[in-house]
Amino acid sequence: MARIIVTADRDIKGAPPVLLDESVYSVHLSTGHAAMQLIERLGWALSDAEEVERKRPHTRRDGPSDTPRAYSRQPVQA
């Protein structure tokens, strides 16, 4: 199974926040509507990661993420 994981860079205290952790399948790209929903969720996660980065002092990423957390935002219902 494929996954999309979006994290912000690791902070001084340890594990980076996981802003999207989602299993993906080809059906997520099977229609324009399904693909747009996936892209929308990805866009939210990227925007949230940028916001996390803006709110803390600049840090260097020095390793892979630790324990992922579930992404809490729900997709828009059509």
Secondary structure, DSSP 8 states (H G I E B T S, - for coil): -EEEEEE----TTSS--EEEEEEE-GGGGSSHHHHHHHHHHHHHHHHHHHHHHHHS------S---S-----------
